[in-house]
Amino acid sequence: IYGDDALEVKPERWLDPDTRQLKLNSQFENPVFQAGPRICLGMNMAKQEVRTMLIALLRNFEVKLADPAYEIRLQVGITLTAKGSVPLVFAK
């Protein structure tokens, strides 16, 4: 899905190639928060809370699959999610 270099850290993936500015996604790409005049008022706060939590987890823990041979299966719906659970281990 993401190409041969999916595991490489390349911040330029999220930059517009012409302006070198952060790409802004359309409100209509994420239907969870709706879009247009009826957009969720708490969307920006919810997104910031997720960013903050993710940064805290990644700074304080090493995250690995509980079973390295486990294959993550995806389920397509309104959003793309893992089918079933994904067993993870958080190590300090």
Biopython code that builds the backbone (N, CA, C, O; Angstrom):
import numpy as np
from Bio.PDB.StructureBuilder import StructureBuilder

atoms = [
    (1, "ILE", "N", (0.830, -1.194, 0.000)),
    (1, "ILE", "CA", (0.000, 0.000, 0.000)),
    (1, "ILE", "C", (0.872, 1.255, 0.000)),
    (1, "ILE", "O", (0.585, 2.194, -0.742)),
    (2, "TYR", "N", (1.933, 1.294, 0.817)),
    (2, "TYR", "CA", (2.711, 2.515, 0.976)),
    (2, "TYR", "C", (4.017, 2.509, 0.202)),
    (2, "TYR", "O", (4.744, 3.502, 0.229)),
    (3, "GLY", "N", (4.333, 1.435, -0.478)),
    (3, "GLY", "CA", (5.545, 1.397, -1.280)),
    (3, "GLY", "C", (6.688, 0.693, -0.579)),
    (3, "GLY", "O", (6.585, 0.307, 0.585)),
    (4, "ASP", "N", (7.772, 0.534, -1.305)),
    (4, "ASP", "CA", (8.939, -0.188, -0.790)),
    (4, "ASP", "C", (9.622, 0.534, 0.361)),
    (4, "ASP", "O", (10.285, -0.102, 1.180)),
    (5, "ASP", "N", (9.472, 1.850, 0.435)),
    (5, "ASP", "CA", (10.161, 2.628, 1.474)),
    (5, "ASP", "C", (9.232, 2.993, 2.644)),
    (5, "ASP", "O", (9.471, 3.979, 3.342)),
    (6, "ALA", "N", (8.177, 2.200, 2.855)),
    (6, "ALA", "CA", (7.179, 2.519, 3.891)),
    (6, "ALA", "C", (7.781, 2.578, 5.288)),
    (6, "ALA", "O", (7.293, 3.335, 6.127)),
    (7, "LEU", "N", (8.823, 1.805, 5.561)),
    (7, "LEU", "CA", (9.411, 1.774, 6.901)),
    (7, "LEU", "C", (10.494, 2.834, 7.106)),
    (7, "LEU", "O", (11.022, 2.972, 8.210)),
    (8, "GLU", "N", (10.824, 3.573, 6.065)),
    (8, "GLU", "CA", (11.836, 4.629, 6.179)),
    (8, "GLU", "C", (11.196, 5.921, 6.673)),
    (8, "GLU", "O", (10.068, 6.249, 6.308)),
    (9, "VAL", "N", (11.933, 6.647, 7.508)),
    (9, "VAL", "CA", (11.446, 7.930, 8.006)),
    (9, "VAL", "C", (11.730, 8.985, 6.947)),
    (9, "VAL", "O", (12.887, 9.299, 6.664)),
    (10, "LYS", "N", (10.667, 9.528, 6.365)),
    (10, "LYS", "CA", (10.794, 10.546, 5.321)),
    (10, "LYS", "C", (9.755, 11.635, 5.578)),
    (10, "LYS", "O", (8.639, 11.558, 5.064)),
    (11, "PRO", "N", (10.109, 12.641, 6.362)),
    (11, "PRO", "CA", (9.146, 13.711, 6.662)),
    (11, "PRO", "C", (8.627, 14.428, 5.419)),
    (11, "PRO", "O", (7.542, 15.007, 5.449)),
    (12, "GLU", "N", (9.389, 14.395, 4.330)),
    (12, "GLU", "CA", (8.946, 15.088, 3.112)),
    (12, "GLU", "C", (7.683, 14.462, 2.521)),
    (12, "GLU", "O", (7.064, 15.057, 1.638)),
    (13, "ARG", "N", (7.288, 13.274, 2.988)),
    (13, "ARG", "CA", (6.046, 12.660, 2.517)),
    (13, "ARG", "C", (4.849, 13.566, 2.781)),
    (13, "ARG", "O", (3.881, 13.577, 2.021)),
    (14, "TRP", "N", (4.933, 14.320, 3.867)),
    (14, "TRP", "CA", (3.803, 15.159, 4.274)),
    (14, "TRP", "C", (3.960, 16.609, 3.831)),
    (14, "TRP", "O", (3.195, 17.476, 4.254)),
    (15, "LEU", "N", (4.952, 16.876, 2.979)),
    (15, "LEU", "CA", (5.163, 18.230, 2.475)),
    (15, "LEU", "C", (4.710, 18.328, 1.025)),
    (15, "LEU", "O", (4.900, 17.397, 0.241)),
    (16, "ASP", "N", (4.113, 19.455, 0.676)),
    (16, "ASP", "CA", (3.739, 19.725, -0.699)),
    (16, "ASP", "C", (5.035, 19.896, -1.487)),
    (16, "ASP", "O", (5.878, 20.700, -1.091)),
    (17, "PRO", "N", (5.225, 19.163, -2.597)),
    (17, "PRO", "CA", (6.493, 19.234, -3.327)),
    (17, "PRO", "C", (6.786, 20.612, -3.920)),
    (17, "PRO", "O", (7.950, 20.957, -4.120)),
    (18, "ASP", "N", (5.753, 21.402, -4.202)),
    (18, "ASP", "CA", (5.962, 22.718, -4.801)),
    (18, "ASP", "C", (6.285, 23.779, -3.752)),
    (18, "ASP", "O", (7.211, 24.570, -3.934)),
    (19, "THR", "N", (5.531, 23.799, -2.663)),
    (19, "THR", "CA", (5.689, 24.864, -1.668)),
    (19, "THR", "C", (6.568, 24.459, -0.484)),
    (19, "THR", "O", (7.012, 25.318, 0.277)),
    (20, "ARG", "N", (6.822, 23.153, -0.322)),
    (20, "ARG", "CA", (7.577, 22.602, 0.822)),
    (20, "ARG", "C", (6.882, 22.912, 2.152)),
    (20, "ARG", "O", (7.516, 22.936, 3.207)),
    (21, "GLN", "N", (5.575, 23.148, 2.082)),
    (21, "GLN", "CA", (4.757, 23.374, 3.276)),
    (21, "GLN", "C", (3.983, 22.095, 3.588)),
    (21, "GLN", "O", (3.801, 21.242, 2.719)),
    (22, "LEU", "N", (3.533, 21.970, 4.830)),
    (22, "LEU", "CA", (2.756, 20.813, 5.247)),
    (22, "LEU", "C", (1.497, 20.699, 4.397)),
    (22, "LEU", "O", (0.786, 21.685, 4.207)),
    (23, "LYS", "N", (1.217, 19.501, 3.885)),
    (23, "LYS", "CA", (0.010, 19.281, 3.083)),
    (23, "LYS", "C", (-1.214, 19.384, 3.986)),
    (23, "LYS", "O", (-1.242, 18.798, 5.068)),
    (24, "LEU", "N", (-2.207, 20.115, 3.550)),
    (24, "LEU", "CA", (-3.451, 20.219, 4.297)),
    (24, "LEU", "C", (-4.471, 19.285, 3.655)),
    (24, "LEU", "O", (-4.734, 19.361, 2.455)),
    (25, "ASN", "N", (-5.038, 18.410, 4.468)),
    (25, "ASN", "CA", (-6.028, 17.467, 3.964)),
    (25, "ASN", "C", (-7.409, 18.108, 3.949)),
    (25, "ASN", "O", (-7.704, 19.004, 4.740)),
    (26, "SER", "N", (-8.235, 17.639, 3.047)),
    (26, "SER", "CA", (-9.608, 18.102, 2.970)),
    (26, "SER", "C", (-10.393, 17.622, 4.181)),
    (26, "SER", "O", (-10.150, 16.524, 4.681)),
    (27, "GLN", "N", (-11.332, 18.431, 4.656)),
    (27, "GLN", "CA", (-12.200, 18.037, 5.760)),
    (27, "GLN", "C", (-13.005, 16.806, 5.395)),
    (27, "GLN", "O", (-13.410, 16.049, 6.277)),
    (28, "PHE", "N", (-13.243, 16.593, 4.111)),
    (28, "PHE", "CA", (-14.091, 15.512, 3.645)),
    (28, "PHE", "C", (-13.360, 14.170, 3.596)),
    (28, "PHE", "O", (-13.986, 13.149, 3.314)),
    (29, "GLU", "N", (-12.034, 14.146, 3.867)),
    (29, "GLU", "CA", (-11.269, 12.901, 3.850)),
    (29, "GLU", "C", (-11.494, 12.071, 5.106)),
    (29, "GLU", "O", (-11.264, 10.862, 5.083)),
    (30, "ASN", "N", (-11.935, 12.679, 6.194)),
    (30, "ASN", "CA", (-12.136, 11.971, 7.448)),
    (30, "ASN", "C", (-13.591, 12.142, 7.880)),
    (30, "ASN", "O", (-13.919, 13.112, 8.564)),
    (31, "PRO", "N", (-14.475, 11.205, 7.486)),
    (31, "PRO", "CA", (-15.902, 11.390, 7.752)),
    (31, "PRO", "C", (-16.297, 11.286, 9.226)),
    (31, "PRO", "O", (-17.440, 11.580, 9.575)),
    (32, "VAL", "N", (-15.382, 10.878, 10.085)),
    (32, "VAL", "CA", (-15.707, 10.738, 11.508)),
    (32, "VAL", "C", (-16.174, 12.077, 12.095)),
    (32, "VAL", "O", (-17.092, 12.104, 12.916)),
    (33, "PHE", "N", (-15.559, 13.168, 11.686)),
    (33, "PHE", "CA", (-15.881, 14.484, 12.243)),
    (33, "PHE", "C", (-16.835, 15.297, 11.369)),
    (33, "PHE", "O", (-17.113, 16.458, 11.668)),
    (34, "GLN", "N", (-17.334, 14.694, 10.293)),
    (34, "GLN", "CA", (-18.180, 15.385, 9.323)),
    (34, "GLN", "C", (-17.375, 16.503, 8.646)),
    (34, "GLN", "O", (-16.152, 16.542, 8.783)),
    (35, "ALA", "N", (-18.029, 17.395, 7.931)),
    (35, "ALA", "CA", (-17.322, 18.460, 7.227)),
    (35, "ALA", "C", (-18.291, 19.584, 6.913)),
    (35, "ALA", "O", (-19.498, 19.461, 7.121)),
    (36, "GLY", "N", (-17.751, 20.667, 6.416)),
    (36, "GLY", "CA", (-18.584, 21.806, 6.032)),
    (36, "GLY", "C", (-19.182, 22.495, 7.242)),
    (36, "GLY", "O", (-18.556, 22.533, 8.301)),
    (37, "PRO", "N", (-20.393, 23.047, 7.107)),
    (37, "PRO", "CA", (-20.986, 23.827, 8.191)),
    (37, "PRO", "C", (-21.353, 22.987, 9.417)),
    (37, "PRO", "O", (-21.591, 23.542, 10.489)),
    (38, "ARG", "N", (-21.400, 21.672, 9.277)),
    (38, "ARG", "CA", (-21.765, 20.805, 10.409)),
    (38, "ARG", "C", (-20.561, 20.052, 10.980)),
    (38, "ARG", "O", (-20.719, 19.001, 11.600)),
    (39, "ILE", "N", (-19.372, 20.586, 10.771)),
    (39, "ILE", "CA", (-18.163, 19.928, 11.262)),
    (39, "ILE", "C", (-18.168, 19.894, 12.796)),
    (39, "ILE", "O", (-18.681, 20.803, 13.448)),
    (40, "CYS", "N", (-17.597, 18.850, 13.344)),
    (40, "CYS", "CA", (-17.544, 18.669, 14.795)),
    (40, "CYS", "C", (-16.738, 19.793, 15.447)),
    (40, "CYS", "O", (-15.609, 20.069, 15.040)),
    (41, "LEU", "N", (-17.316, 20.437, 16.453)),
    (41, "LEU", "CA", (-16.636, 21.548, 17.122)),
    (41, "LEU", "C", (-15.419, 21.075, 17.919)),
    (41, "LEU", "O", (-14.490, 21.851, 18.145)),
    (42, "GLY", "N", (-15.415, 19.828, 18.339)),
    (42, "GLY", "CA", (-14.303, 19.304, 19.138)),
    (42, "GLY", "C", (-13.228, 18.603, 18.330)),
    (42, "GLY", "O", (-12.324, 18.001, 18.908)),
    (43, "MET", "N", (-13.303, 18.664, 16.990)),
    (43, "MET", "CA", (-12.368, 17.943, 16.140)),
    (43, "MET", "C", (-10.915, 18.306, 16.428)),
    (43, "MET", "O", (-10.095, 17.414, 16.643)),
    (44, "ASN", "N", (-10.585, 19.568, 16.437)),
    (44, "ASN", "CA", (-9.189, 19.971, 16.644)),
    (44, "ASN", "C", (-8.682, 19.556, 18.015)),
    (44, "ASN", "O", (-7.534, 19.132, 18.152)),
    (45, "MET", "N", (-9.533, 19.675, 19.032)),
    (45, "MET", "CA", (-9.125, 19.263, 20.377)),
    (45, "MET", "C", (-8.907, 17.744, 20.426)),
    (45, "MET", "O", (-7.938, 17.281, 21.026)),
    (46, "ALA", "N", (-9.793, 16.975, 19.803)),
    (46, "ALA", "CA", (-9.660, 15.518, 19.785)),
    (46, "ALA", "C", (-8.374, 15.103, 19.071)),
    (46, "ALA", "O", (-7.658, 14.221, 19.545)),
    (47, "LYS", "N", (-8.083, 15.730, 17.946)),
    (47, "LYS", "CA", (-6.861, 15.405, 17.207)),
    (47, "LYS", "C", (-5.617, 15.764, 18.025)),
    (47, "LYS", "O", (-4.633, 15.023, 18.011)),
    (48, "GLN", "N", (-5.654, 16.887, 18.731)),
    (48, "GLN", "CA", (-4.513, 17.279, 19.551)),
    (48, "GLN", "C", (-4.320, 16.315, 20.721)),
    (48, "GLN", "O", (-3.186, 15.996, 21.079)),
    (49, "GLU", "N", (-5.410, 15.852, 21.314)),
    (49, "GLU", "CA", (-5.314, 14.881, 22.409)),
    (49, "GLU", "C", (-4.688, 13.572, 21.923)),
    (49, "GLU", "O", (-3.877, 12.975, 22.631)),
    (50, "VAL", "N", (-5.053, 13.128, 20.734)),
    (50, "VAL", "CA", (-4.474, 11.903, 20.181)),
    (50, "VAL", "C", (-2.980, 12.099, 19.929)),
    (50, "VAL", "O", (-2.181, 11.220, 20.249)),
    (51, "ARG", "N", (-2.599, 13.230, 19.366)),
    (51, "ARG", "CA", (-1.174, 13.512, 19.129)),
    (51, "ARG", "C", (-0.393, 13.505, 20.433)),
    (51, "ARG", "O", (0.680, 12.909, 20.522)),
    (52, "THR", "N", (-0.940, 14.171, 21.447)),
    (52, "THR", "CA", (-0.272, 14.261, 22.744)),
    (52, "THR", "C", (-0.101, 12.882, 23.367)),
    (52, "THR", "O", (0.973, 12.560, 23.876)),
    (53, "MET", "N", (-1.153, 12.063, 23.331)),
    (53, "MET", "CA", (-1.087, 10.721, 23.894)),
    (53, "MET", "C", (-0.077, 9.861, 23.133)),
    (53, "MET", "O", (0.711, 9.139, 23.744)),
    (54, "LEU", "N", (-0.101, 9.938, 21.804)),
    (54, "LEU", "CA", (0.809, 9.144, 20.997)),
    (54, "LEU", "C", (2.265, 9.521, 21.268)),
    (54, "LEU", "O", (3.119, 8.644, 21.396)),
    (55, "ILE", "N", (2.547, 10.809, 21.355)),
    (55, "ILE", "CA", (3.910, 11.267, 21.652)),
    (55, "ILE", "C", (4.340, 10.765, 23.023)),
    (55, "ILE", "O", (5.467, 10.294, 23.180)),
    (56, "ALA", "N", (3.460, 10.856, 24.020)),
    (56, "ALA", "CA", (3.802, 10.386, 25.368)),
    (56, "ALA", "C", (4.092, 8.889, 25.369)),
    (56, "ALA", "O", (5.047, 8.444, 26.007)),
    (57, "LEU", "N", (3.282, 8.114, 24.665)),
    (57, "LEU", "CA", (3.511, 6.669, 24.607)),
    (57, "LEU", "C", (4.835, 6.347, 23.920)),
    (57, "LEU", "O", (5.611, 5.532, 24.418)),
    (58, "LEU", "N", (5.094, 6.979, 22.783)),
    (58, "LEU", "CA", (6.305, 6.672, 22.029)),
    (58, "LEU", "C", (7.569, 7.165, 22.721)),
    (58, "LEU", "O", (8.637, 6.583, 22.534)),
    (59, "ARG", "N", (7.468, 8.224, 23.514)),
    (59, "ARG", "CA", (8.630, 8.714, 24.264)),
    (59, "ARG", "C", (8.959, 7.822, 25.454)),
    (59, "ARG", "O", (10.125, 7.655, 25.812)),
    (60, "ASN", "N", (7.937, 7.257, 26.057)),
    (60, "ASN", "CA", (8.131, 6.539, 27.309)),
    (60, "ASN", "C", (8.160, 5.022, 27.192)),
    (60, "ASN", "O", (8.543, 4.343, 28.145)),
    (61, "PHE", "N", (7.767, 4.481, 26.059)),
    (61, "PHE", "CA", (7.707, 3.036, 25.917)),
    (61, "PHE", "C", (8.236, 2.601, 24.566)),
    (61, "PHE", "O", (8.201, 3.345, 23.586)),
    (62, "GLU", "N", (8.731, 1.363, 24.546)),
    (62, "GLU", "CA", (9.085, 0.719, 23.288)),
    (62, "GLU", "C", (7.897, -0.173, 22.944)),
    (62, "GLU", "O", (7.505, -1.020, 23.746)),
    (63, "VAL", "N", (7.328, 0.009, 21.767)),
    (63, "VAL", "CA", (6.119, -0.714, 21.376)),
    (63, "VAL", "C", (6.495, -1.781, 20.346)),
    (63, "VAL", "O", (7.112, -1.493, 19.320)),
    (64, "LYS", "N", (6.101, -3.030, 20.652)),
    (64, "LYS", "CA", (6.364, -4.145, 19.737)),
    (64, "LYS", "C", (5.129, -5.016, 19.642)),
    (64, "LYS", "O", (4.270, -4.998, 20.523)),
    (65, "LEU", "N", (5.047, -5.783, 18.559)),
    (65, "LEU", "CA", (4.011, -6.805, 18.466)),
    (65, "LEU", "C", (4.328, -7.883, 19.493)),
    (65, "LEU", "O", (5.489, -8.258, 19.654)),
    (66, "ALA", "N", (3.316, -8.386, 20.187)),
    (66, "ALA", "CA", (3.529, -9.445, 21.168)),
    (66, "ALA", "C", (4.100, -10.691, 20.495)),
    (66, "ALA", "O", (4.932, -11.391, 21.070)),
    (67, "ASP", "N", (3.648, -10.957, 19.282)),
    (67, "ASP", "CA", (4.149, -12.077, 18.493)),
    (67, "ASP", "C", (4.662, -11.507, 17.177)),
    (67, "ASP", "O", (3.863, -11.076, 16.344)),
    (68, "PRO", "N", (5.986, -11.495, 16.970)),
    (68, "PRO", "CA", (6.536, -10.905, 15.740)),
    (68, "PRO", "C", (5.991, -11.522, 14.454)),
    (68, "PRO", "O", (6.031, -10.884, 13.402)),
    (69, "ALA", "N", (5.483, -12.748, 14.523)),
    (69, "ALA", "CA", (4.943, -13.406, 13.326)),
    (69, "ALA", "C", (3.478, -13.053, 13.091)),
    (69, "ALA", "O", (2.905, -13.457, 12.080)),
    (70, "TYR", "N", (2.863, -12.304, 14.009)),
    (70, "TYR", "CA", (1.450, -11.944, 13.885)),
    (70, "TYR", "C", (1.239, -11.084, 12.651)),
    (70, "TYR", "O", (1.980, -10.128, 12.421)),
    (71, "GLU", "N", (0.236, -11.417, 11.861)),
    (71, "GLU", "CA", (-0.068, -10.647, 10.652)),
    (71, "GLU", "C", (-1.294, -9.769, 10.921)),
    (71, "GLU", "O", (-2.370, -10.277, 11.237)),
    (72, "ILE", "N", (-1.126, -8.471, 10.796)),
    (72, "ILE", "CA", (-2.221, -7.532, 11.031)),
    (72, "ILE", "C", (-3.123, -7.531, 9.800)),
    (72, "ILE", "O", (-2.667, -7.308, 8.679)),
    (73, "ARG", "N", (-4.404, -7.782, 10.030)),
    (73, "ARG", "CA", (-5.390, -7.768, 8.951)),
    (73, "ARG", "C", (-6.208, -6.484, 9.070)),
    (73, "ARG", "O", (-6.587, -6.077, 10.168)),
    (74, "LEU", "N", (-6.472, -5.858, 7.938)),
    (74, "LEU", "CA", (-7.208, -4.605, 7.929)),
    (74, "LEU", "C", (-8.659, -4.825, 7.554)),
    (74, "LEU", "O", (-8.994, -5.735, 6.797)),
    (75, "GLN", "N", (-9.513, -3.973, 8.099)),
    (75, "GLN", "CA", (-10.940, -4.028, 7.826)),
    (75, "GLN", "C", (-11.368, -2.657, 7.304)),
    (75, "GLN", "O", (-11.142, -1.636, 7.954)),
    (76, "VAL", "N", (-11.982, -2.646, 6.136)),
    (76, "VAL", "CA", (-12.408, -1.394, 5.531)),
    (76, "VAL", "C", (-13.835, -1.085, 5.979)),
    (76, "VAL", "O", (-14.712, -1.947, 5.923)),
    (77, "GLY", "N", (-14.056, 0.127, 6.415)),
    (77, "GLY", "CA", (-15.376, 0.593, 6.803)),
    (77, "GLY", "C", (-15.398, 2.093, 6.586)),
    (77, "GLY", "O", (-14.811, 2.588, 5.624)),
    (78, "ILE", "N", (-16.061, 2.816, 7.459)),
    (78, "ILE", "CA", (-16.015, 4.279, 7.370)),
    (78, "ILE", "C", (-14.575, 4.737, 7.567)),
    (78, "ILE", "O", (-14.123, 5.691, 6.935)),
    (79, "THR", "N", (-13.862, 4.043, 8.456)),
    (79, "THR", "CA", (-12.429, 4.277, 8.623)),
    (79, "THR", "C", (-11.711, 2.940, 8.461)),
    (79, "THR", "O", (-12.341, 1.887, 8.559)),
    (80, "LEU", "N", (-10.421, 2.969, 8.217)),
    (80, "LEU", "CA", (-9.628, 1.759, 8.075)),
    (80, "LEU", "C", (-9.158, 1.343, 9.458)),
    (80, "LEU", "O", (-8.476, 2.110, 10.138)),
    (81, "THR", "N", (-9.515, 0.135, 9.883)),
    (81, "THR", "CA", (-9.145, -0.350, 11.208)),
    (81, "THR", "C", (-8.540, -1.740, 11.096)),
    (81, "THR", "O", (-8.637, -2.403, 10.064)),
    (82, "ALA", "N", (-7.914, -2.161, 12.185)),
    (82, "ALA", "CA", (-7.414, -3.529, 12.250)),
    (82, "ALA", "C", (-8.590, -4.459, 12.499)),
    (82, "ALA", "O", (-9.481, -4.146, 13.288)),
    (83, "LYS", "N", (-8.591, -5.602, 11.823)),
    (83, "LYS", "CA", (-9.651, -6.586, 12.024)),
    (83, "LYS", "C", (-9.294, -7.392, 13.265)),
    (83, "LYS", "O", (-8.268, -8.072, 13.299)),
    (84, "GLY", "N", (-10.135, -7.314, 14.273)),
    (84, "GLY", "CA", (-9.824, -7.963, 15.541)),
    (84, "GLY", "C", (-8.857, -7.113, 16.340)),
    (84, "GLY", "O", (-8.755, -5.905, 16.129)),
    (85, "SER", "N", (-8.160, -7.742, 17.243)),
    (85, "SER", "CA", (-7.215, -6.990, 18.081)),
    (85, "SER", "C", (-5.798, -7.142, 17.544)),
    (85, "SER", "O", (-5.503, -8.057, 16.775)),
    (86, "VAL", "N", (-4.935, -6.237, 17.962)),
    (86, "VAL", "CA", (-3.510, -6.300, 17.616)),
    (86, "VAL", "C", (-2.763, -6.408, 18.936)),
    (86, "VAL", "O", (-2.666, -5.427, 19.673)),
    (87, "PRO", "N", (-2.231, -7.596, 19.246)),
    (87, "PRO", "CA", (-1.546, -7.774, 20.528)),
    (87, "PRO", "C", (-0.197, -7.051, 20.546)),
    (87, "PRO", "O", (0.709, -7.378, 19.780)),
    (88, "LEU", "N", (-0.086, -6.060, 21.439)),
    (88, "LEU", "CA", (1.126, -5.264, 21.557)),
    (88, "LEU", "C", (1.745, -5.445, 22.926)),
    (88, "LEU", "O", (1.070, -5.807, 23.889)),
    (89, "VAL", "N", (3.043, -5.186, 22.997)),
    (89, "VAL", "CA", (3.775, -5.181, 24.258)),
    (89, "VAL", "C", (4.396, -3.810, 24.398)),
    (89, "VAL", "O", (5.073, -3.331, 23.488)),
    (90, "PHE", "N", (4.166, -3.171, 25.547)),
    (90, "PHE", "CA", (4.771, -1.875, 25.856)),
    (90, "PHE", "C", (5.844, -2.118, 26.895)),
    (90, "PHE", "O", (5.542, -2.555, 28.005)),
    (91, "ALA", "N", (7.097, -1.843, 26.552)),
    (91, "ALA", "CA", (8.212, -2.057, 27.475)),
    (91, "ALA", "C", (8.830, -0.718, 27.820)),
    (91, "ALA", "O", (8.991, 0.138, 26.949)),
    (92, "LYS", "N", (9.173, -0.532, 29.068)),
    (92, "LYS", "CA", (9.785, 0.723, 29.524)),
    (92, "LYS", "C", (11.224, 0.771, 29.119)),
    (92, "LYS", "O", (11.915, 1.748, 29.411)),
]
sb = StructureBuilder()
sb.init_structure("model")
sb.init_model(0)
sb.init_chain("A")
sb.init_seg("    ")
for serial, (resi, resn, name, xyz) in enumerate(atoms, 1):
    if name == "N":
        sb.init_residue(resn, " ", resi, " ")
    sb.init_atom(name, np.array(xyz, "f"), 0.0, 1.0, " ", f" {name:<3s}", serial, name[0])
structure = sb.get_structure()
